[in-house]
Amino acid sequence: MKKVAFYTLGCKLNFSETSSISRLFQDRGYEKVSFEEKADIYVINTCSVTDNADKKCRKIVKEALKHSPDAFITIVGCYAQLKPQEISEIPGVHAVLGAAEKFQLVDILDGFEKPEKARVHASPISAANTFHTAYSYGDRTRTFLKVQDGCDYSCTFCTIPLARGKSRSNSIREVVKAALDIAQTEVKEVVLTGVNLGDFGIQPGLGRQENFYELVQELDKIEGINRYRISSIEPNLLTDDIISFVAQSNKFMPHFHIPLQSGSNKILKLMRRRYLREVYASRVQRIKSLMPHAGIGVDVIVGFPGETEADFLETYNFLNELDISYLHVFPYSERPNTLATEMAGIVPQKERNRRADMLRILSEKKKRLFYEKHIGHETHVLFEADIQQGLMEGFTENYIRVVAKYDPLLVNETKYLRLTEINEQGLMEAEEAYQLALHH
Ligand code: SF4
């Protein structure tokens, strides 16, 4: 039996797709082993968003060869779609597959005979026009269920539409089928994942058939899944209907992750985002009015071309006043073939980092405030399998990270707890809501 191992770089979507590709191998009788083991085939799923994508790719190839010098090395993923030829020249690589080909990997490379020169199977991105169901497994607490892929927007900093193609989705029927399969496993939480998740509903060749609001309503009905999270949704697509639905649902967690990118309308326009800061503020306000305890995470980019100190401070003040729980901060980073790279007003790297540091401090402050507000609050905590120094962690419904003394009976279990205090590491401690048990 041939052995195959995987390595994933990048986002949740890549993780769910690696899982699906690995299942395709297993269906054909291959044995899946960990990346550190000696395998006959290594599949490396790359990302184009991370800095130094090329360097990272080379490093992982080298590592794979260290574990198994004669192995067949295949590269897939966003970076493989963007730079197939460059990757094929990396010493040790035998095949590169693009976005349209990655799910046919086993068929295309049948037999995995090593070629003289690396094989490249990467059609233009317009050929990536089918949808492949994918969800991650391995971590028994949580799965990332991919329901949508690609993006029709044209944000000027983003290379994802070039790497993943047009917006397309699974049908609700197929998503429900996958969710029913997941309901049969031990998984306790399903995270709905996509490139532009709120755009869910466009089917390859058929145009828009359904929408995200309809999807959440159907998933809510499935027995055997009690926790859903919406991974990340554009503010202009987060409708009042969706917010109201989540507010009354017991299964959809009161936790949103909404990319803002900038709090300055001038910069939002340069970025070609599809909303203004006022829309963003109204989304947060709407969520908080219906779910005062909701956790809200925000993505922000600082140092975009043209961002002056005054523009940055506008973003800073906007976020400072907004009732949100944490930030994910990214210093702007140039991506080839994007409009932003041709824009004037380049912000020096040092300044980008300084602005990022300022927002990271603000994020800590926001998080602390959010946690403090919840001391004394009673809520459900889902504990995970990771154990570190005798401790384990879990998340509340609104995404507060709770720490507890390791107890094997708690792994993958949901407990009703009272949040008690924030420890030195900034994590929440908790006790059983009705009797002291976990604490100390
Ligand atoms: S919405 Fe904008 S940032 Fe997000 S994937 Fe699409 S183009 Fe990129």
Boltz pocket constraint, residues with backbone or C-beta under 6 A from the ligand:
constraints:
  - pocket:
      binder: B
      contacts: [[A, 151], [A, 152], [A, 153], [A, 154], [A, 155], [A, 158], [A, 159], [A, 160], [A, 161], [A, 195], [A, 196], [A, 234]]
      max_distance: 6.0
